[in-house]
Amino acid sequence: MPLSRRYLLAVAASSSVAWIAACGGSNATAPSAPAITRVTISGRLVSNPSHAPIAAAQILVSGTATTLATTDSDGQFVFETDSGVAPLQVELRAPNHLTRVTLIARKAHAATIDLISLAAPFDMSFYQLLRADPLPLAVWSTDPSFYIRTEIVDPTGRDFANPPGTGVAVPQSVIDMTISGVSTIVSEVTGNRFHVKTVETGVGYRGDAAGWIEVQFFDRTKTPQPTYSGLGGTNRGLYGNALIGIGGASMGIVWHDA
């Protein structure tokens, strides 16, 4: 056989093997991408502290303009999202309410979420009066405990957090009213999510401690005080001091964040 014919047959044979391999000589298949599962999240948006439904509120993906849902007249909302382990961070906006950013689990469930009402007289100017300094608000994460100092103090020109005692006892009726009052206040201002954990009394100053609020009393008729402000959570956790004026026509409360 001439050389040219042997060369052509070899080329033809090689081409045939290559073509067979390319057209199904192997049974391997490429892995398919996992299917994306969608979940339905529903819930209700209510106003704090009234618990009235909030209509026409927007639920958005936090940090974006993507609206997931708008609440109906009963405050109900529903939307779909991809399932996953990491929670979905959302932003909730409603007229006359403080905008809130929160996390929602990516699973089928119903959630009730509240927004702080800014309706008069409790608008932002009211809340700003509660603080002398412009520190950001922080959310409570634990039930607060209260320590009530049973000796009247004199805070004039002295350390507000630890003013000296006067040797005069706080009337027991005032202490009883304070214990009853803080229980009501904590429940109402937190939408019944937190309650007073512990109440202790003593003559001396207890000192700052996470989770504790110290209550002290002064005589308004002898040592009138300007309005201090603030009580709540900071980046150091929930703690604070409350200075309460007694005597005169009424009892006045002067709050101060330690």
C-alpha positions as a Markdown table, in Angstrom:
| # | Residue | x | y | z |
|---|---|---|---|---|
| 1 | Met | 0.0 | 0.0 | 0.0 |
| 2 | Pro | 1.5 | 3.4 | -0.9 |
| 3 | Leu | 2.6 | 5.6 | 2.0 |
| 4 | Ser | 0.0 | 8.2 | 1.2 |
| 5 | Arg | -2.9 | 5.7 | 1.6 |
| 6 | Arg | -1.6 | 4.3 | 4.9 |
| 7 | Tyr | -1.3 | 7.9 | 6.2 |
| 8 | Leu | -4.9 | 8.7 | 5.3 |
| 9 | Leu | -6.2 | 5.5 | 7.0 |
| 10 | Ala | -4.3 | 6.3 | 10.2 |
| 11 | Val | -5.7 | 9.9 | 10.2 |
| 12 | Ala | -9.3 | 8.6 | 9.6 |
| 13 | Ala | -9.0 | 6.0 | 12.4 |
| 14 | Ser | -7.7 | 8.6 | 14.9 |
| 15 | Ser | -10.5 | 11.0 | 14.0 |
| 16 | Ser | -13.1 | 8.3 | 14.5 |
| 17 | Val | -11.8 | 7.4 | 18.0 |
| 18 | Ala | -11.8 | 11.1 | 19.0 |
| 19 | Trp | -15.3 | 11.6 | 17.6 |
| 20 | Ile | -16.6 | 8.5 | 19.6 |
| 21 | Ala | -15.1 | 9.8 | 22.8 |
| 22 | Ala | -16.6 | 13.2 | 22.3 |
| 23 | Cys | -20.0 | 11.9 | 21.6 |
| 24 | Gly | -20.8 | 9.8 | 24.6 |
| 25 | Gly | -17.9 | 7.5 | 25.3 |
| 26 | Ser | -18.3 | 8.4 | 29.0 |
| 27 | Asn | -21.4 | 8.2 | 31.3 |
| 28 | Ala | -20.3 | 11.0 | 33.7 |
| 29 | Thr | -22.8 | 13.9 | 34.2 |
| 30 | Ala | -22.2 | 17.4 | 35.7 |
| 31 | Pro | -23.7 | 17.9 | 39.2 |
| 32 | Ser | -26.9 | 20.0 | 39.3 |
| 33 | Ala | -27.3 | 23.1 | 41.5 |
| 34 | Pro | -29.4 | 22.5 | 44.6 |
| 35 | Ala | -32.9 | 23.8 | 44.4 |
| 36 | Ile | -33.7 | 27.0 | 46.2 |
| 37 | Thr | -36.4 | 26.6 | 48.8 |
| 38 | Arg | -38.8 | 29.5 | 49.5 |
| 39 | Val | -40.5 | 30.0 | 52.9 |
| 40 | Thr | -43.5 | 32.2 | 53.8 |
| 41 | Ile | -43.2 | 34.5 | 56.8 |
| 42 | Ser | -46.3 | 36.2 | 58.2 |
| 43 | Gly | -47.0 | 38.3 | 61.2 |
| 44 | Arg | -48.5 | 41.4 | 62.7 |
| 45 | Leu | -47.1 | 44.8 | 63.4 |
| 46 | Val | -48.5 | 46.6 | 66.5 |
| 47 | Ser | -47.9 | 50.0 | 68.2 |
| 48 | Asn | -46.1 | 50.1 | 71.6 |
| 49 | Pro | -47.5 | 50.7 | 74.2 |
| 50 | Ser | -51.1 | 50.5 | 73.0 |
| 51 | His | -50.7 | 47.2 | 71.0 |
| 52 | Ala | -53.0 | 48.7 | 68.3 |
| 53 | Pro | -52.4 | 47.4 | 64.8 |
| 54 | Ile | -50.3 | 49.5 | 62.5 |
| 55 | Ala | -51.7 | 49.8 | 59.0 |
| 56 | Ala | -49.7 | 50.8 | 55.8 |
| 57 | Ala | -46.3 | 50.0 | 57.4 |
| 58 | Gln | -43.5 | 48.9 | 55.2 |
| 59 | Ile | -41.3 | 45.9 | 55.8 |
| 60 | Leu | -38.0 | 46.3 | 53.8 |
| 61 | Val | -34.8 | 44.4 | 53.4 |
| 62 | Ser | -32.5 | 46.4 | 55.7 |
| 63 | Gly | -30.2 | 48.7 | 53.9 |
| 64 | Thr | -32.1 | 48.6 | 50.6 |
| 65 | Ala | -35.2 | 50.0 | 49.0 |
| 66 | Thr | -36.6 | 46.5 | 48.5 |
| 67 | Thr | -40.1 | 46.3 | 50.0 |
| 68 | Leu | -41.1 | 42.8 | 51.2 |
| 69 | Ala | -44.6 | 43.6 | 52.4 |
| 70 | Thr | -47.0 | 46.4 | 53.4 |
| 71 | Thr | -49.3 | 45.8 | 56.4 |
| 72 | Asp | -53.1 | 45.7 | 56.0 |
| 73 | Ser | -55.7 | 47.5 | 58.1 |
| 74 | Asp | -55.2 | 44.9 | 60.9 |
| 75 | Gly | -51.4 | 45.2 | 60.9 |
| 76 | Gln | -51.0 | 41.8 | 59.2 |
| 77 | Phe | -48.2 | 41.2 | 56.7 |
| 78 | Val | -46.9 | 38.2 | 54.6 |
| 79 | Phe | -44.0 | 37.7 | 52.3 |
| 80 | Glu | -41.8 | 35.0 | 50.8 |
| 81 | Thr | -38.0 | 34.7 | 51.1 |
| 82 | Asp | -35.3 | 32.2 | 50.5 |
| 83 | Ser | -34.8 | 29.7 | 53.3 |
| 84 | Gly | -31.5 | 29.7 | 55.1 |
| 85 | Val | -29.7 | 29.5 | 58.4 |
| 86 | Ala | -28.8 | 33.1 | 58.7 |
| 87 | Pro | -31.8 | 35.3 | 59.8 |
| 88 | Leu | -33.2 | 38.0 | 57.5 |
| 89 | Gln | -32.5 | 41.6 | 58.6 |
| 90 | Val | -35.5 | 43.8 | 58.0 |
| 91 | Glu | -36.4 | 47.5 | 58.5 |
| 92 | Leu | -39.9 | 48.4 | 59.6 |
| 93 | Arg | -41.2 | 51.9 | 58.8 |
| 94 | Ala | -44.6 | 53.4 | 59.7 |
| 95 | Pro | -45.9 | 56.9 | 60.1 |
| 96 | Asn | -45.7 | 58.4 | 63.6 |
| 97 | His | -43.5 | 55.4 | 64.8 |
| 98 | Leu | -39.8 | 55.0 | 65.4 |
| 99 | Thr | -38.2 | 53.0 | 62.6 |
| 100 | Arg | -36.9 | 49.7 | 63.7 |
| 101 | Val | -34.3 | 47.2 | 62.4 |
| 102 | Thr | -34.7 | 43.6 | 63.5 |
| 103 | Leu | -33.9 | 40.0 | 62.6 |
| 104 | Ile | -36.5 | 37.5 | 61.4 |
| 105 | Ala | -35.7 | 33.7 | 61.2 |
| 106 | Arg | -35.9 | 32.3 | 57.7 |
| 107 | Lys | -38.5 | 29.7 | 58.4 |
| 108 | Ala | -42.3 | 29.5 | 58.1 |
| 109 | His | -43.7 | 31.1 | 61.2 |
| 110 | Ala | -45.8 | 34.0 | 62.4 |
| 111 | Ala | -44.2 | 36.9 | 64.2 |
| 112 | Thr | -45.6 | 39.8 | 66.2 |
| 113 | Ile | -43.4 | 42.9 | 66.1 |
| 114 | Asp | -44.0 | 46.3 | 67.8 |
| 115 | Leu | -42.9 | 49.8 | 67.0 |
| 116 | Ile | -42.5 | 52.6 | 69.5 |
| 117 | Ser | -45.3 | 55.2 | 68.9 |
| 118 | Leu | -44.2 | 58.8 | 68.3 |
| 119 | Ala | -47.7 | 60.2 | 68.5 |
| 120 | Ala | -48.1 | 63.4 | 70.6 |
| 121 | Pro | -47.2 | 64.0 | 73.3 |
| 122 | Phe | -44.7 | 61.2 | 73.0 |
| 123 | Asp | -42.8 | 62.5 | 70.0 |
| 124 | Met | -39.0 | 62.5 | 69.6 |
| 125 | Ser | -38.7 | 65.8 | 71.5 |
| 126 | Phe | -40.2 | 64.1 | 74.5 |
| 127 | Tyr | -37.8 | 61.2 | 74.4 |
| 128 | Gln | -34.9 | 63.6 | 73.9 |
| 129 | Leu | -35.8 | 65.4 | 77.1 |
| 130 | Leu | -35.2 | 62.1 | 79.0 |
| 131 | Arg | -31.5 | 62.4 | 78.2 |
| 132 | Ala | -29.1 | 65.2 | 78.9 |
| 133 | Asp | -26.5 | 63.7 | 76.6 |
| 134 | Pro | -27.0 | 62.5 | 73.0 |
| 135 | Leu | -26.0 | 58.9 | 73.5 |
| 136 | Pro | -27.8 | 56.4 | 71.2 |
| 137 | Leu | -30.6 | 54.3 | 72.6 |
| 138 | Ala | -30.0 | 50.6 | 73.3 |
| 139 | Val | -32.5 | 47.8 | 73.6 |
| 140 | Trp | -32.9 | 46.1 | 77.0 |
| 141 | Ser | -32.0 | 42.4 | 76.9 |
| 142 | Thr | -32.7 | 41.3 | 80.4 |
| 143 | Asp | -35.2 | 41.9 | 83.3 |
| 144 | Pro | -34.0 | 44.8 | 85.4 |
| 145 | Ser | -33.3 | 44.6 | 89.1 |
| 146 | Phe | -33.9 | 47.6 | 91.5 |
| 147 | Tyr | -32.0 | 48.7 | 94.6 |
| 148 | Ile | -33.9 | 51.2 | 96.7 |
| 149 | Arg | -31.8 | 53.4 | 99.1 |
| 150 | Thr | -33.8 | 53.9 | 102.3 |
| 151 | Glu | -32.0 | 57.0 | 103.5 |
| 152 | Ile | -32.7 | 60.5 | 102.1 |
| 153 | Val | -29.6 | 61.8 | 100.3 |
| 154 | Asp | -28.3 | 65.3 | 99.6 |
| 155 | Pro | -27.1 | 65.5 | 96.0 |
| 156 | Thr | -26.4 | 69.3 | 95.9 |
| 157 | Gly | -23.1 | 69.9 | 94.3 |
| 158 | Arg | -21.9 | 66.4 | 94.9 |
| 159 | Asp | -21.5 | 63.2 | 92.9 |
| 160 | Phe | -25.0 | 62.4 | 91.6 |
| 161 | Ala | -24.5 | 58.7 | 91.5 |
| 162 | Asn | -23.4 | 58.5 | 95.1 |
| 163 | Pro | -24.6 | 61.5 | 97.2 |
| 164 | Pro | -24.1 | 61.4 | 100.9 |
| 165 | Gly | -26.9 | 60.4 | 103.2 |
| 166 | Thr | -28.6 | 62.8 | 105.5 |
| 167 | Gly | -29.4 | 60.4 | 108.3 |
| 168 | Val | -33.2 | 60.8 | 107.7 |
| 169 | Ala | -35.1 | 57.7 | 106.7 |
| 170 | Val | -37.3 | 57.6 | 103.6 |
| 171 | Pro | -41.0 | 57.1 | 104.7 |
| 172 | Gln | -42.0 | 53.5 | 104.3 |
| 173 | Ser | -45.1 | 54.5 | 102.3 |
| 174 | Val | -42.8 | 56.1 | 99.7 |
| 175 | Ile | -40.7 | 52.9 | 99.5 |
| 176 | Asp | -43.9 | 50.8 | 99.1 |
| 177 | Met | -45.2 | 53.1 | 96.4 |
| 178 | Thr | -41.9 | 53.0 | 94.6 |
| 179 | Ile | -41.7 | 49.2 | 94.6 |
| 180 | Ser | -45.3 | 49.0 | 93.2 |
| 181 | Gly | -44.6 | 51.8 | 90.7 |
| 182 | Val | -41.4 | 50.3 | 89.1 |
| 183 | Ser | -43.2 | 47.0 | 88.5 |
| 184 | Thr | -45.9 | 48.8 | 86.5 |
| 185 | Ile | -43.5 | 51.1 | 84.7 |
| 186 | Val | -41.2 | 48.4 | 83.5 |
| 187 | Ser | -44.0 | 46.3 | 82.1 |
| 188 | Glu | -45.7 | 49.2 | 80.4 |
| 189 | Val | -42.6 | 50.8 | 78.7 |
| 190 | Thr | -41.4 | 47.5 | 77.4 |
| 191 | Gly | -44.7 | 46.3 | 76.1 |
| 192 | Asn | -44.9 | 43.6 | 78.8 |
| 193 | Arg | -41.7 | 41.9 | 77.5 |
| 194 | Phe | -39.7 | 42.6 | 80.6 |
| 195 | His | -40.5 | 42.6 | 84.3 |
| 196 | Val | -38.8 | 43.5 | 87.5 |
| 197 | Lys | -36.5 | 40.7 | 88.4 |
| 198 | Thr | -35.4 | 41.6 | 92.0 |
| 199 | Val | -36.0 | 44.5 | 94.4 |
| 200 | Glu | -33.5 | 45.1 | 97.3 |
| 201 | Thr | -33.4 | 47.9 | 99.9 |
| 202 | Gly | -30.5 | 49.2 | 102.0 |
| 203 | Val | -29.2 | 52.4 | 103.7 |
| 204 | Gly | -25.9 | 52.7 | 101.7 |
| 205 | Tyr | -25.0 | 53.2 | 98.1 |
| 206 | Arg | -24.9 | 49.9 | 96.2 |
| 207 | Gly | -22.8 | 50.9 | 93.2 |
| 208 | Asp | -23.1 | 50.4 | 89.5 |
| 209 | Ala | -23.7 | 46.9 | 88.3 |
| 210 | Ala | -25.0 | 45.5 | 85.0 |
| 211 | Gly | -28.8 | 44.8 | 85.2 |
| 212 | Trp | -29.3 | 47.0 | 88.3 |
| 213 | Ile | -31.0 | 50.4 | 88.7 |
| 214 | Glu | -30.4 | 52.3 | 91.9 |
| 215 | Val | -33.2 | 54.5 | 93.3 |
| 216 | Gln | -32.4 | 57.3 | 95.7 |
| 217 | Phe | -34.5 | 60.0 | 97.3 |
| 218 | Phe | -33.9 | 63.6 | 98.1 |
| 219 | Asp | -35.9 | 66.3 | 100.0 |
| 220 | Arg | -37.3 | 68.7 | 97.4 |
| 221 | Thr | -38.1 | 71.3 | 100.0 |
| 222 | Lys | -34.4 | 71.5 | 101.1 |
| 223 | Thr | -32.3 | 70.5 | 98.1 |
| 224 | Pro | -34.3 | 71.4 | 94.9 |
| 225 | Gln | -32.6 | 69.8 | 91.8 |
| 226 | Pro | -32.6 | 70.6 | 88.1 |
| 227 | Thr | -34.0 | 68.0 | 85.7 |
| 228 | Tyr | -31.5 | 65.3 | 85.0 |
| 229 | Ser | -32.2 | 62.7 | 82.4 |
| 230 | Gly | -31.9 | 59.2 | 81.0 |
| 231 | Leu | -32.3 | 55.7 | 82.2 |
| 232 | Gly | -31.9 | 52.6 | 80.2 |
| 233 | Gly | -29.4 | 50.6 | 78.3 |
| 234 | Thr | -26.1 | 51.7 | 77.0 |
| 235 | Asn | -23.1 | 50.0 | 75.4 |
| 236 | Arg | -22.2 | 48.8 | 79.0 |
| 237 | Gly | -25.6 | 47.1 | 79.4 |
| 238 | Leu | -28.7 | 47.9 | 81.4 |
| 239 | Tyr | -27.9 | 50.0 | 84.4 |
| 240 | Gly | -28.6 | 53.4 | 85.9 |
| 241 | Asn | -29.6 | 55.7 | 88.7 |
| 242 | Ala | -32.9 | 57.3 | 89.6 |
| 243 | Leu | -33.1 | 60.4 | 91.8 |
| 244 | Ile | -36.6 | 60.9 | 93.2 |
| 245 | Gly | -37.7 | 64.1 | 94.9 |
| 246 | Ile | -40.1 | 63.8 | 97.8 |
| 247 | Gly | -41.7 | 66.4 | 99.9 |
| 248 | Gly | -43.7 | 69.5 | 98.9 |
| 249 | Ala | -46.9 | 69.2 | 96.9 |
| 250 | Ser | -45.9 | 66.0 | 94.9 |
| 251 | Met | -43.3 | 63.5 | 94.3 |
| 252 | Gly | -41.1 | 64.2 | 91.3 |
| 253 | Ile | -38.7 | 61.8 | 89.6 |
| 254 | Val | -35.4 | 62.9 | 88.2 |
| 255 | Trp | -33.8 | 60.2 | 86.1 |
| 256 | His | -30.1 | 60.0 | 85.4 |
| 257 | Asp | -28.0 | 57.5 | 83.5 |
| 258 | Ala | -25.0 | 56.6 | 85.5 |
